[in-house]
Structure formats: C-alpha cells, structure tokens
C-alpha cells in the first residue's frame, strides 16, 4: 500500500477521522477547565497535555507535509483534495496548541521541545528540498555569494538547534531557540 492509497482510503472513512480530529481540541479544552490556574504544570495534567500535544501535532505535521508536497512538488489542485485529510489536522494542531498554551506554558509540557525540534527539522528540510527542486543551477550564479552564505548559515543553525532539541537525552536541559541576529553579551 502506498501513501497515496492510505490517504485515499482514510478519506473514504472521513466520519471517524473527523470525529477523532475534532475530539482532540475539545478534550484539550475540557482538560484545561478541569484544573485550577497554575496546576497545569503538575504531574497528572502535564502528562495529559503532553499526550494531547502529540495527538494533535503528529497528524498536523503529516498534513502540513502532504499539503506542501501537493502544492509545491506535484502541483495538484488543492481544490480537488479531501479537506478532512489535508486541512482539518492542521486546524486541529493549531487549535489544540492555542488552547493548551492558554492554560500552561509549553516549557512545562514534557516532550514539547522534541516535537518543536521535529517541526523545525521538517520545515528546514522541506525548504532545502524545495530550493533544490526549484533551483536551476546555471553556469553563472546570479545571486550574491554573501547571501548564499547567510542562507546556508541560517539553515545550518536551525537544523543544528532542531536536531539538538529532537535528539537530546531526557536529563539535558532544553536549549533556547537561537536569536537572529546573534547577540553578544554586553560587559
């Protein structure tokens, strides 16, 4: 079974897919209302939020990737795709993250740094693949060489940060996102 067959067969069972995707932000809202302000960082709630983040972000990231692939690489018409498969997971991911963020800081949600690192890695990888796909390398390079180095350095920093967030051990501290432009400490 190919990925295209999986997407097509998922679209045939759109009612359960729709119900599951709508249930995630509803459950996020209910979990947020189940505890007092400030208790979201405590033991049972932070693990519930972590599960909800993964339930929303994994299909959301997958949907972003297939939507971007359809738009930029295969150049299919997005009016012909199934909105429950292509767009609802993205809306579910955004809605769930907004609802969770209102109740708890993402720093208190276990594993959120890893999923955000995965998002950065996928985004940078997609940008690199799109640039390679759409670039026609000619004998002469018509862009500024300095701009090429700046672009390469920026992608490298984001990939390094995303990789360190994704593959760090559980005992390591989370690294802050790199600032642009980098700032030097003042004496």
N, C-alpha and C positions, 0 to 999 in steps of 0.2 A: 504494500500500500504506500503510495506516495503522499507527500504533504498536501498536494492538490486534492487527492481523494479524501484525505482526512478533513480538510476544510469543507469540501463539498458535502460529505456525509454529516459533519457537525451542523451544517446549515439546514439539512433536512430535519433535524431534531431541534429546531430553534426554540420550542417552548421550554424544555428543561434547561437549555443553555441560557435562555433569557431569565428564567427563574433563579438560577444559581448566580448569575452575574448581578441581578438586582438585589439578591439577598445579602451580598457582601456589604454594600454600604448601609443597608438597613440594619444589619447586625452591628456594624460599627457605630451607628447612631445609638442603638439600644445599649451597647456596652458603655458608651460614653455617658449615657444617662444613668447607668447602674451604680456608679460610684461618685463619691464627693470630689470636688475640685482638689487637685493635688495628690489624690490617691492613685492616679493612673500609672505612676512610676513604681508602685509597689507590686509585690510578687504575683498575685493571680492576674491582675489587669494587664501588666506589661507583656505577659506571655500571650494573653488573648489578643492584644494589639499587634504583637509580632506575627501571630498566625493570620490575622486579617490583612496585614501588610503584604504578606507573601501570597495569600489567596487573591488579592487584588493585583499585585504587581507582576506576577509571573504571566498570567494571561494578557495583562495590559502591555507588557513589554513585547510579548509574542505578537500581539495585534499591531503594535507600532511598527515592528519589523516587517510583517507581511504587507501592511498598508503602504509603507515607504517603498518596499520592493515592488509592489504592484504599480505604484505611482511613478517611480523613477527608473526602474530597470525594465520591467515587462511592458510598461506604458499602456496598461489596460485602462479602460474607463472605470473610474470609481463609482459611477452611477449604476454599473452593472453588478457590483459585488453585494454580498449579503451584509446589511448593516449590523446585524446581531453578532456576526463573527468579526467583522472588521472594525467597527466603531464603538459598539457597546462596551467591550473590555477596556478601551481607552477611557471612556467616560466613567466606568466603574473604578478604574485605578485613580483617576483624578479626584472623583467624589469621595472615595474612601480615604485617600491621603489628606484631603481637606478636613473631613470630619474627625479623623484621628488627631490631626495637628491642632485642632481647636481644644482638644481635651488633654493632650500630653505632648511633651517635647519629643522630637524624634531621637534625641540623644539618649532618652530613657527606654526606647524600644529596642530590645535585643535583636541584633541582626540587621537593623536598618542601614547601617554603614555598608554592609556587604551588598545589599540589594541596590543601594545608590551607587556603589562602585561598579556593580554589574551594568547599571544603566549608563554610566559614563563610558565604560568599555565598549558596550554595544553601540552607543552613539558615535564615539570616535571611530570605531571600526567601520561603521556604515558610512561615515563621512569620508574616510580614506577610500573605501571601495567605490563610492560614488565619484570621488575625484579621479580615481584611476580609470573608471569606466567612461567618464565624460571627457577626459583629457586626451587630446591627440598630441602626442609628443612629436614636434616637428624638428627639423634640423636646427633652427634657431629658436631660442627660448625668448618669448616676447614679454615675459614678466620680469619684475625686478628680482635680482638674486637675493637681495636683502629680505624682500617679502617672502620668498621661498624659505629662507632660514627661520624667519619669525614664525611662519606657519608650521614648519617641521618641529620647532622647539615647543610651540604651544600644544601640538598634538602629542608630543613626547611627554610633556609634563602631565597632561590629562590622563594619558594611558598609564603612566607610572603611578599616579595617585589612585586611579581606579583599580589598577592591579593590586596595589598595596592594601586597599580597602577590602577587596574581594578575597585575597589570599592570606590575610594576616591571621595569626593564631588568636584564640579566644582570650589569652592573657595579655596581649598587646593593647596599648592604648590606641584609640582611634585618632588618626591624623586629621588635622583641619584641612579643608579644601584650599588648594593653592590660590593666592591672591594674584590678580592681574592689574597692573604691573606689579612685580615683586617689590616689596618694601623692605628697606634695610632698617634695622633698629637704630634709633637715634641715641647718641651719647649725651 
